[in-house]
């Protein structure tokens, strides 16, 4: 009898306790508490990496053609500089942790464009190769700010500016197409020559980059911008260096640019 009474009391207490717990559970708002507790925070922008860059420059060749090419090559209609000037190099970038979405980088690019002519001279009935080459190269520091309108697809619009230093070399040379080894002497042929017009310059290039990161470890970039150059003193090198005055201002590296790049590293948007 006592065992039955104790069993009934235990069952009654259990029912009362479980009923009280159900009432407390009904008062809880799981949606609000879970949302506030587990709400996802925005991902900070972080990048570090490097990779190859191709740069297309759209230069103005007017002064180069009229002041140099036309005077050097015989056929003006056939020999002239035109089209895009291609440069190749590499770039590295890294975020500045203290300033959100700001990053710095370093870039180095170089390229060459040339004209070639084969001509026969009436003076000594020999065939010569005549060449002109324009070489542009520079090293710069980038300062960029990344705006990430779509975190879900890892896409960023990155305005920035590049400050740098470069060189312009314009070489003109002529050599015999064929010659005998025993004829290689400094005074062997006055029609063989090698000349170079060169200067160094500072440049500034505002850029607008469009970047897409399909994975955590890769980034693809397309950039548009404009390069402004500020040449220094021009020198002429042919049997010694000479300062050159009155160089046309149109001989420079100014122009629109279009860049393509593949950067490998770590990219967290």
Rosetta blueprint (number, residue, H / E / L):
1 X L
2 X H
3 X H
4 X H
5 X H
6 X H
7 X H
8 X H
9 X H
10 X H
11 X H
12 X H
13 X H
14 X H
15 X H
16 X H
17 X H
18 X H
19 X H
20 X H
21 X H
22 X H
23 X H
24 X H
25 X H
26 X H
27 X H
28 X L
29 X L
30 X H
31 X H
32 X H
33 X H
34 X H
35 X H
36 X H
37 X H
38 X H
39 X L
40 X L
41 X L
42 X L
43 X L
44 X L
45 X L
46 X E
47 X E
48 X E
49 X E
50 X E
51 X E
52 X E
53 X E
54 X E
55 X E
56 X E
57 X E
58 X E
59 X E
60 X L
61 X L
62 X H
63 X H
64 X H
65 X H
66 X H
67 X H
68 X H
69 X H
70 X H
71 X H
72 X H
73 X L
74 X L
75 X L
76 X L
77 X L
78 X L
79 X L
80 X L
81 X L
82 X L
83 X L
84 X L
85 X E
86 X E
87 X E
88 X E
89 X E
90 X E
91 X E
92 X E
93 X E
94 X E
95 X E
96 X L
97 X L
98 X L
99 X L
100 X L
101 X L
102 X E
103 X E
104 X E
105 X E
106 X E
107 X E
108 X E
109 X E
110 X E
111 X E
112 X E
113 X E
114 X E
115 X E
116 X E
117 X E
118 X E
119 X E
120 X E
121 X L
122 X L
123 X L
124 X L
125 X L
126 X L
127 X E
128 X E
129 X E
130 X E
131 X E
132 X E
133 X E
134 X E
135 X E
136 X E
137 X E
138 X E
139 X E
140 X E
141 X E
142 X E
143 X E
144 X E
145 X E
146 X E
147 X E
148 X E
149 X E
150 X E
151 X H
152 X H
153 X H
154 X L
155 X E
156 X E
157 X E
158 X E
159 X E
160 X E
161 X E
162 X E
163 X E
164 X E
165 X E
166 X E
167 X E
168 X E
169 X E
170 X E
171 X E
172 X E
173 X E
174 X E
175 X E
176 X E
177 X L
178 X L
179 X L
180 X L
181 X H
182 X H
183 X H
184 X L
185 X L
186 X L
187 X L
188 X L
189 X L
190 X L
191 X L
192 X L
193 X E
194 X E
195 X E
196 X E
197 X E
198 X E
199 X E
200 X E
201 X E
202 X E
203 X E
204 X E
205 X E
206 X E
207 X E
208 X E
209 X E
210 X E
211 X E
212 X E
213 X E
214 X E
215 X E
216 X L
217 X L
218 X E
219 X E
220 X E
221 X E
222 X E
223 X E
224 X E
225 X E
226 X E
227 X E
228 X E
229 X E
230 X E
231 X E
232 X L
233 X L
234 X E
235 X E
236 X E
237 X E
238 X L
239 X L
240 X L
241 X E
242 X E
243 X E
244 X E
245 X L
246 X L
247 X L
248 X L
249 X L
250 X L
251 X L
252 X L
253 X L
254 X L
255 X E
256 X E
257 X E
258 X E
259 X E
260 X E
261 X E
262 X E
263 X E
264 X E
265 X E
266 X E
267 X E
268 X E
269 X L
